Amino acid sequence: MFGLRRVLLQSSRRTAAIRCASAVPSEYHAPGSHSADQSRRAAWRSYLASGRGSCKLFEVIDVNRSGTISALEVQGFVESVGGETSGVNATAWHALELMSEDHELTLEEFRKWLVAATKFAPETDAIVLQSSKAVEEGATKGAYAINASNMSQALRKMQYAVRGEVVMKADALEQEGREILYTNVGNPHSVGQKPLTFFRQVLALCDLPAEHGVDHPNASAMFPADAIARARDMRAAIGDAGTGSYTNSQGIAQFRGDVARFIERRDGHPARPEDIFLTNGASSAIQHVLTACFASDHDALMIPIPHPIYSALVALLGGRQVGYELDEGAGWEVHVETLETQLASARADGLTVKALALINPGNPTGQVMSREALEGVAHFCKRHNIVLLSDEVYQRNVYADDKEFVSMKKVAVESCPDLELVSFHSTSKGFIGECGRRGGFMELYNVDPYVHSQIYKLASSGLCSGVAGQIMTSLMVNPPAEGDASFESHAAEESAIFESLKRRAARRATLMVDGLNSIPGVSCQPAEGAMYAFPSVELPPKAIAHALATGTSPDNLYALSLLEQTGICVVPASGFGQAEGRAGFRTTFLPSEEALGAAVEKVAAHHAAFCAEWA
């Protein structure tokens, strides 16, 4: 653990101004020179973007090549990049400013400062370390070969709030015997949603040895005829080696054909199996595409603010992110004017925007976009030669009677045929909720054939996606048809799940929007789709000041208080990105309707108590 106090102690040696001014090489530029400023700014931007290049950054700061950064050189660095500290820990930056008075830093000390400077406020070292007892057991060991300051800084900086500090605290409380209601993640089966029977029957028959499943003499007494027939067909497609062997890296050809036919039925336009990749959920597909996109520290992805996962992947892959804020007051609408403004600003900063991520229906915001809005985004991307990444995993989760899901593929074919598009779907959401199967797919549309081949190469490096997920993806897009033995029972199960989700969405709208809107300072847009609500919470100034003074975000403080007082686990809105000055949280409406009603009442009571405590 490297706190700022230790950084200051480790770098407490004083420097002599005489040494800074003497023995200067002929190529030396004074710390304030234009050439030195440019070099430092370029190296600083590169490091912030990628987490790489700490040695190069050290070298351009150490202009007299002494092997340490003197106080004068620290001062020159602070003056060069002082206006470019967005996302940098303010306390750490202030510590560096203090160092410019009388300290010098070695490379290792400077790396430790970089760790402190680029640490996200809510994620303290103690929270990170508690996830691994091995760290505690090895605490007395000397210097590790791979440690906090020389490991991949892109990985260290990557954050995923959905399973961050609040969830870790919830897990600890649960182990102590507390009853916790987890509403932090869209994980339907964990809160009581039952798996679809037909899908599990087919999956079981695919996994079982034939003599214990499809060929068992009593199979027809245990399984419906269409489940046995589907399993036989799938087993033939998988091959004699069965579900325990690798498949084609792009996925089993017959299952990709099922996906292509699903897309054609959905959109009224053809899809090609060779453009389909079966993946371990949508997240791995997104990571594949972003890996192909980012070629330099200046390559960027435009992402909606708020969003669930993209900033984590961008940080991990060493890219840059350009946020575009959704309009909360207009039901989380996307405005093309906002996209144009943010793109122009990014380009002015020297960034190359390669792609834009769009989430429809929205996560964490729950909006369902109109066709007109989708067309606006499509034409924006086409106009600026940007690849559109359309995250559509909640396409079957639409609850508002006046809303319908329209795929970006349909929009592209009919309104913007030259658009370069990758769209994503997953078995984790919809009526299936099979999160643990990690099944999903992406379709590449108008993507450069060479890039297509390189994405295939990347998929091949992982050999293949999980076969259970591939089976579940095929079932998702090709459920029992009318006339099949399981059609009526399967349709009834789907309907029960959907109607329950729809009721809970309406209930959330009533209880959260009407109920919490009656409390001054709390507001929430209606949930039209997906499975989340994203309320805004106005917090007392004293609570905000306390949070900032203790190195956390105001809504992280609020979420921890909510957890400790009520046992309800939500995700701080700051983990998704939000407008400056806003605070709030994301919550799912997946728990049972009885549990949900009680939870909303607890949230309302907690909010009143929290505001009174910090008044």
N, C-alpha and C positions, 0 to 999 in steps of 0.2 A: 504494500500500500504506500503510495507516494503522495502525502498531503503537501499543501503549500508550506506548512511550517518546516517540514523536513527539507523541502527544496531550498528554503531560505537558509537553513542551518548548513546544508551541504555546500552552499555557494557563498559562505560568509567571509571568504578571504578578500582582503582589500587589495586594490590595485594601485600602482603608482602611475600618475599621469605622465611622468618622464618616460616610462617604458613604452607607453602608447605612442609617444611622439618620436621615439628614437628607432634606429635600425629599420626604417621603413623602406620596403622594396621600391624600385623605380616605377613599377606599374601600380603602386598604391594610389587609391583615390580616397580623399578625405571622406569620412562617414557621411557628410552632408552633400557630397557631390552628386550631380545629376546621374552619372553612370552608376554609382553605387546604389543610389535610391532605386533606379530601375531594376537592377539585379536583385536587390532584396525584395522588392515588391513581387517580381515574377516568381522567385523561389517560394515566398510566403504563400502566394495564391495557389501555387502548385501543391504545396504541402497541405493546405487546408482542403483542397479538392480531393486529393488522393490518399493522404496519410503517408505518402512516401516522400523521400528526399530530405530527411532530417539532416543528413551529412552535408548535402549540397547547401541547404539553408544555413547551416553552421558556417560553412566555408565562405559564403558571400557576406555574412555578418563579420567574420574574422578577417577584415580587409588587410590587416598587416601580417597575416599568416603566422601568428605567434602560437597557434594551437589552443588558445583560450580566447574567449570573448571578453574584452575589457569593458570597463564601465563606459568609456567613450564610445565603444562600438555598440554596446547595448543601447545607449542613447540614440545613436544614429539609426539603429533598427527601429526603435520606438517612433522616432520622427518620420521615418520612411513609410511605415505601414499603419500608423496610428489611426487612420481613417478607415481601415479595412479589418475591423475586429468583430464583424457580425458572426455570432455563434461561438465566440471565444469567451471563456469564463472570465467575468469581469474582475473577480478577486485575484485571479492569477495574473491578469494583465496589469492590475495595479501593483502586484508584487514585482513584476518585471520593471515597471516604472521606478519603483524604489531601488531596485538593483542598479539602475543606471547611475545612481549617485556614487556608489563606492564598491561594487562587487564585480567579480569576473567569474566566468562560467567555463567549465570543461565541456566537452561534447556530451558526456554522460549526464552531467548536471543539466545541460540544456535540453536533452531529450526528456528528462524527468519533468522539467518545466512544461514542455510541450504536452505531456500526458495530462498535467493539471489544467493547462490552458484549453484543451479540447475535450474536457470531460463534461458530459451533459449534467446539468444541475441535479435532477432527481436521482441520478444513478451514482450513489456514493460507493467508495471502494468497499466499505463494510457490507453493503447489500450484495455487491458482486461476489465478494469472497464467501459469503455465507452459503452460496450455492454449491460449494465444493469443500467437503471436510478434509480432502487431501491437502488443500492449501494450508489449513490450520495445522495439520499433522506435520507438514514440511516447513513450517514457519521458521524453524531454527536452522535450516540449511543455509549455506552461503549463497553467493550470487548464482542464479539460475542461468543456463545458457540462453533460454528464451524467456524473457521477462516483460514486464509492463512497458518498458521504454524501448525495447528492440523488437517486440513482436509486431505483427501486422497492425499498424495503427488504423487501417481501414476497418478491420474486424473489431478492434477495441472501441472505435467510435460508433460502430453500428448499434442502433437502439431499436427495440421492438416493444413498445409500451404495452401492447396487449398482454404480454407476460412479463412485465417489468416489476418495479418495486412494490406496487400495491398487491399484485398477485403473489409475490414471494411472501409478503406479510400475511396474506390470507392463508396461504399454505401452512405457514408456521402456526397461526391461530387454530387452524383445523386440527393440526397434530396435537395441540393442547386440549382438544375436546370441544372447541367452539363450533357451532353450526354456521356454516358459511353458504351464502347464496351467490354462486358465481354467475354474474351477468356480464363478464368482461369479454367473452369471446363467443362467436357464433358456433356453438358445439351442440347441436340439437339433441343427440342421444344422451349426452351427459346430464341433461335436465329432463329426461323422461320420454322424449320422442321415441316411438317404437320403430324398429327397422321394417321396411316393406317385405312382406313374407315371400313373395315370388322371387325377389332378387336374392334373398338369403338361401332359398331352396336351390336355385340354380347354382349359386356360388358353392354351396355345400356339395352338390352333385358333381361339379367340376373338380373339386378338390379330392373327393373320396376316390379310392381305388374303384375301378369299374365294378368288381365283384361285390363291393359293399354299397354301391350306389346305383348307377344307371342299369347295371346288369343283375342286380340282386333280384331274386325271384319274387320278393314282396315289395319291390320298389313302387309299383303302381298303387299299393295300399297306403304308402307313406307320403307319396308325392303326386301332385296332379300331372296329367299326361303332358300338358304343354311345358311344364318345368323340366320333365325328363327329356322331351324332344329338344328343347332349347339347350340343355346341358350336353346332349349328344352332339348337336351341331357345333357348339363352342369347343368341345373337346377335340373334335375333328379339326377345327381351325387352329387350335393350340398345337396339336401334334401329339405323337405318341409319348414324347418326353413328359408331358403333363405340365401342371401349373408351377412345378418347382424348377423349371428350366428357364434359361434366358429366351427372350423373344427377339424379333427384329427390333433394332434400336428405335425405330419410329413408331413401333407398335404393331400388333398383329393385323395383317392386311384386312381380314374380314371385319374386324372391329372398326378399323378406320373407314371402311366402306359403310358401316352402320352410321358412323358420325356424319359422313358426307351426305347420306340420304336424309338424315335428320335435318341438316342445314337446308337441304333443298326443299323439304316439306315446310320448314319454318319460314323460309324467305321467298319461296317461289322461284329460286334461281339455282343453277347447278353448282355443286362443289366437287372438288377432285380429291379422292382418297390420298393421292400423293402429296397434297398440301396439308394434310392432317398429321399432327404429332400427338400421340398419346403420352401423357406426362404424369408425374407424381403430384397431382393437384395443379391448380393454376399457378401457384407461386414458383414452382420449378420452371414452368414454361416461361414465365415473365423473366426469370433470371437468365435463362438461355438467350432470350432476345436482347436483353440489356448487355449481356457479355459481348454479343456481336456488335452492339451499337458503340460502346465506349472505346475509342481508339487513342484518346489523349486526355490530359488533365483539363482540357477546355471543352470537351464534349458534354452535353447536358441533356437532361430529360425534363420536360415540363410536367408538373404533377399538380393535381388539385389540392387545395388547402381548404378543409382537412382531407386526410387520406390515411390508410392503415399501414402500408408496408413499403411503399416505393422508396421513401427516403432511406430506409434501412438497406435496401439492395443497392441503391446509388452509392451510399457510403462504403459498402463492402467492396463494390466493383471499382471504386476510385473515380466515379463520374461527378458531375455537378448537377444540382437540382435547381430548377426555376419554378417557383410556386405561382399558381394562379388561384386567387381566392374565389370561392363560390359565394354567391350573394345570399346570405342567410335570410335577409328581409324579403327576398323574392322566392322563398322556398328552395334555397340552395341552387339557384340557377347558374348556368355557365354563360358568361357574356363574352362575345367575340371581341368587344372593345378591350376587355381586360386581357385577353390573350395577346392582342396586338401590342398593348402597352408593355406587358411583361417580356414579350419576345424582343421588342426594340431595346428595352433596357438590358437584356441579357447580351444581345449582340454588341451594344455599346461597351459592355464590360469585356468584350473579347471572347465570349462563349459561342460555341456552335451547337445549336439545339438540334439534336438528331431525331428525337421522338417526343410524342405527347401521350401521356396516360389519361384515359377517361374511364370512370367507373359508373356504370349504369345497369341496374338501379344502384343508388349511391351507398357507399360505406365510408364513413359512419353515419351519413346524413339521411339516408332512406328516401331520397327523391327519385322519381321516375321521369326521365327526360323526354320531352316532346320530339317529334320527328323534326320540326323546324329547328330546334336547338341542336340536334344531332347533325343536321345538314350544315349549320353554321360552323361547327367544329370541323367537319370533314373538309369543307371548302377552305377553311383557314389552313389546315395541314397541307392540302394540295397546293395552295397558293405559295406557301413558304417551303415546299419540298421537305416536309416533316412526316415521318412515319407515325401513324396513329395506332396506339396500343389500346384496344377496347376490352376492358375488364367487365365481362357480362355474367359473372358467376351467380348472380341473383335474378337471372332473367325469368324464372318461374315464380319469384316472390314478389308479385304485384297485387296489392290489396285495394287500392283506391278504385272505385267503380268507373271513374272518368279517365283512368290511365291505362295504357297498355305498353308492353315492352316492344320496341322496334330495334332490331339488330343493326349494328353499324354496317355489317356486310350488305344487308338489304338497301340501306341508304347509299352505300358506295356504288353498288351495281346500278341503281336507278337514278342517282343524282350526281355522283362524282366518280365515274368509272375508272379514272386513272389514279385514284387514291391508293397509296401503299398502306396496307392494313394488316395487323395481326390481332385476332380476337381470341378470347379465352373463356373457357367454361370449366366447371368442376362438379364432382359428385358430392362435395362437402355441403352444399346448400340445397336450395329447392325443396322438394318433398323427400329427398333421399336422406340427407344429413349424414352421409357415410364419411365423416371427416377422417377417421382412422384408416380408411382404405387408400387414401391419397391417390384418387383417380381424377383425371381431367384431360382436356385436350386444348390445343391451339390450332387455328387455321391461318395459314399464310396466304394472303391475297395480294397479287401484284408485287410480290417481293422478288428482288433480283435473284435469278436462278443460282448464281454463284454463292450469294449469301445464304440462300436456302441450303445449298450443299454443305456450307460450313456449319450451319446450325445442326444439320444432320451429323456432322463429324463430332460436334460438341455432345450431342445426345449419345453418340456411340461411345464416347469416353466414359459414360455412366452405364454402358451396356444396354440397359432397357429400363423402362418404368416397371413398377410392381405389377405382376400379372393379376392379382386380385383387383387392383384399381382399374386395369384395362377391362376386365370382365364387367365390373360395376359401371364403367363408362358406357360400354356397349348396351347394358341393360337400361341405363338411364335414357339413352336416345332411342331405344327400341323396346319399349315395355309390351306387355301382352296386348294383342290386338282384339278388336271386337270379334266375338265368336270363339276365342280361345277359352279353355277351361278356367283360367285364372282371371279373365278380364274383369268380371263383375266384382270379385273380391278385391282385386288390386285397385280398381277405380274407387271402390268404397274407402279403402285405406288412404289413398291419396287425397280424396275429398275431405276425409275427417281431419287429416293433417293441415290441409290448406285452410279449411274453414276455421280451425282452431287458431292458426296463425293470423288469419284475417280478423277474427274476433279480438285477438290480443293486440293487433295493430290498432283497431278501433278503440279498444279499451285503453291502450297506451295514449292514444290521441286524447281521449276523454279525461283520463286521470292525470296524465303528465301535462298536456297542453291546457286543459280547462282548470284542473286542480292546481298545478304548480304555477300557472300563470296568475292565479289569484293571490299568490304570495309575491310581494314586491321584489323585483330583481331577478325573477326566474322566468325563463321563456323557453319554449320548445316548438319547433316546426312539426307538423303532422308527419307520421310515417306512412309514405305511399307504397314503399316496397322495401326489399331486403329484410333485415330483422333487427334493426337498431333504431334508437332514438339518440339525439345529440343535443341535449338541453344546454342552454347558456345560463350561467349562474353569476349573479353580481355579488361579489364578496366584500365584506367590510374592509376599509383601508388598513386597520390594524392587523387583520389576518394576512393581507397582502404583504405588508411591511415585514411581518414576522417570517413569512415564507421566504422572502428574498434574503432576509438577514441570515437565515439558517441554510441557505444554499439549495432551496427546492422551489418548485413552481407553486403558485397559489392553489391551482386546482389539484395538484398532487397532495398538498396539505389537506384540502377538503376531502379528497377521496380516501385518504388514510383515516381521517376522522370518521367518515361515513362507515368505513369498514369496522373500525374499532367499536363504534357505538351501536351499530345495527347488524353487523355480520354480512352486509351487502358489499360485494366486490364489483366495482366499476373501473373504467379506465379513464385517467385524467385526460381531458381534451387536449392538453398541451402535447401529449404523445402523438397526436395526429396532425399537429399544426393548426393554427387558427389565427384569426385577425388579432393584431396587436391590442393588448388590453382586455381581450376576452378571456373568460374562464368558464369551465364547464366539464362535462364528462360524457362518455359513451356508455350506453347500457343496451343489452338485448332485451327483447320481450319474449324470449323462448321459454322461461319457466311456466309451470302450470298457471292457469288463470287465477286460481285461488292464491297461489304463492305470489303472483305478480301484483294482485290487488293489495295484499298486505305489504309488499315491498314498497310500492309507491307511497303508501301511507307513512311508512317508516322514513322514506326519503324526505317527504314534506316535513315531518316532525323534526328530523335531524337538521334540516336547513334552518328552521326557525331557531332551534337551540344553538346551532353554530353561529348564526348571526348575533344572537343575544350574548354569547360568550365573548365574541370579539368586537362588540359594540364600543 
